[in-house]
Amino acid sequence: MSRIPSLALFPLSDVVLLPEVSVPLYIFEPRYRQMTRAALEGSREIGMVAVRPEGAGAMAGDPPLFEVGCVGRITHAQERPDGTFQILLVGEHRFRILEEQDRAPSQLYRSAEVELLEDRAPGDESERAAFEQTRRELLDLVVRLVERVGSSDDPRRVEQALEGLDPTRLVNSLAQSISLRPIERQQLIETDSIIGRCETLSDLLRFRLAAGGLADHDSGALPN
């Protein structure tokens, strides 16, 4: 498995990035402004990784992190006059932290050696058939969810747009855009198998429907 010897880490308590999807970010803390400048001068990659729930109150320091995160590539960056940044980050590869590194005296942000993880797509005919059944169930759940929340999106138009997506993009796009708690998205990013991720996402949507639909917080537009 490929490794990145030193990847800048960007810990957040409320954002979990998945491959092939994007997230806009506002960078204002000095350490992450330094991290962004270093990334823009180099590979343009940073490692998005979620903070464990028990560390959410220690964000000003070095809170404990989940081991699995996602390498994101900065595809757009705008530096403001005050030194803050607006960036667009696109997920590329899931990773596992192998060892966090000591910081040089001038380095404010954390970094680690990481191992890249593969999203295992359906392989043989039986796996593809199993995924197709799970995919169909997931799309039905999405339609029911759109209908339940009274979205301005046409449920069938959403379904048609999702039909053409490959397995990885379908599951990851839905996981990123549907209202889920960070810990639920973390559960998804730690699942190597796309079939397993699809099944887990379906279970989460069934729970949302049983509980009355999307929560008011963390809601996002569905892909269309």
N, C-alpha and C positions, 0 to 999 in steps of 0.2 A: 504494500500500500504506500502511496506517495506521502511525503512529509514536507512541511514548510518549516525550515529551521527556526525562523523567528517571525511570528505574526503578531501585529499589534492587536490588543484585545479592547473591545468597546463593550463594557458590561452595562446592561440596562435591566431594570426590574419589570418593565411592562412591554418590551418588544422582543419577539422571537422571529428572526428572519429565516425563510426557507428558500431552497434553491429555485431559480428561475422566476422569482417574483421580486418586486421592488418595493422600497419603502423610502419616503422622504424624511430627512432628519435635520433638525436644527442643532448645530454644534456651538455651544457657548462656554463650557468650562475650559479654563486655560489648558488643562492636560489633554483634552480631546481636540482643542484647536491645534495644539502642537502635533498630536497624532495625525490629524487630517492633513496638515501641511507636509508631514513626513511621507504620508501615503501618496499625496499628489506628486511629490518629487520622486517617488519610486514606483512601486508596482500598482498603486492605486487600490490596494486590497487592505481591508481591515477585518478582524474577526468579531462578528456580533455574537455575544454569549449572554445568556440570561443569568441574573443573580438569583440565588436560592432564596425562597421566601423568608427564611429566618435572617437573611442579611439585608433585607430591604431598608431597614432603618440605618444602615451603615454605608450608604452610597457615597458619602464624602470621603471614605477611606478605601480599603481594599476588601469589599465584601466577598463572602464565599460564592463560588460560581458553579454552575452545572458544567459537566465535562464536555458535553456536546453542544456545538454552536454551528454557525454558518459563515463561511468566507463570503464577504460582500465586496463587489468592485464598485468604486465611485465612478459613475458614468456622467455625472454633472455636478459641478461645484461652483458656488458663487460666494466669494468672500465679501462681507459687508465692511463699510468704513470702520466699524468698531472692532473688527477682527474676528467676528463670529462668521459661521458658514451656514449656508443652506446647501445640502447635498442630496443627491439621489443615489441610493445604494441598491445594487442588484445582486441577489443571492446567486452564488456559483456552486460551492461544494459544502457539504456538511463536514465538520471536523471534530476530532476528539483531542482535548488538551492532554499532551503527554507530560510536559513539565513546564511550569511557569519559570521565567527567567529573572535573574537579578537585574535591576535597572542601573544604567549608567547614571552618574550624578546629575547629568543635565536632562535625563529622560523622566517625564512626569507620568506617563501612561504605562500600563502593564503590557507584557508581551509573553509569548510562550512558543515552545516547539509543539507543533500539532500534526496529527495524522489525518489525512483526508479519507472520508468515508464514502462508499458508493451507495447510491439509491438502487437497490436491486429490483429491476423491473420484471414483470411476468416473463418466464422463459419458455418452457415447453407448452404443448397444447393444453394439457390439463390446467396449468397455472393461468394461461390466457383465458380459458373458459371460466375458471373460478373468478378471475378479475372482472370479466365481462358481467357476470351476475352481480358481483359486488358494486361495480360501477353503475349498473342500472338501478340498483337499490339506492345508491348515493344520490343520483340525479333525481329520483323520485322524491327523496327527502328534501333536496334543495327546492324543488318546485313547491312542495307543501310548506316549507319554511317561508318562501317568498309570498305565498298566498296568505300565510298566517299573519305576517307582520304588515301586510298592506303596503308593500313597497311599490314605488312608481314603476319599477321594472315589470315587464310582461313576463310572467313565469315561464311560458313556453318559449319565448324569445331567449331567455336566459338559458333554458335547457338546450335549445338548438345551438347556441354559441359554445356551450360546453362540450357538446357531442364531438366536435372535431379535434379536441385537445388530446395529445398523447397522455398515457397514464400518469407520468411523473408531473407534468404541468397541470393536469386536471386536479389531482389531489392537493398539490402544493398551493395552487392558486386559490382553491376553495378554503384551505386551511388558513391562508393569509387574509382573505377578504371577509370571511364569515366571523361574526362576533364569538370569540373564544377567549377564555382566560389565558394569561401567559403560561400557567402551569399545564394547561391542556395542549397548547401549541408545543410546549417542551416535550410532552409525551409523544407528539407526532414526529418531531424532528429526531427523536431518539430511536424511532422505528426504522430499521434498515429496509425492510420489504415494502414496496409500493402497495402490494395487496394488503399487508398488515396495516399500513397507514390509512388505506381506504376504509378498511373495516373499523379501525379505531375512530376515524372521522364520522362514519355512519352512526356508530354508537353514541358519539357526542351530540350529533344532530337529533337523534331519537330522544335523548335526554332533554335537549332544548325544546323540542316540540311538546314533550310531556310536561315540561315546566312552564309552557306558555309562550315559547318563541325566543327571540333574541333578547339579551339583556340590554338595558338602555346604554350601558357604557361600552366603549370599544367596538362600536358598530362600524361597518364599512360597506361600501358598495360591492355588490356581487359582480363577477366578471360578466361582460356582455360584448 
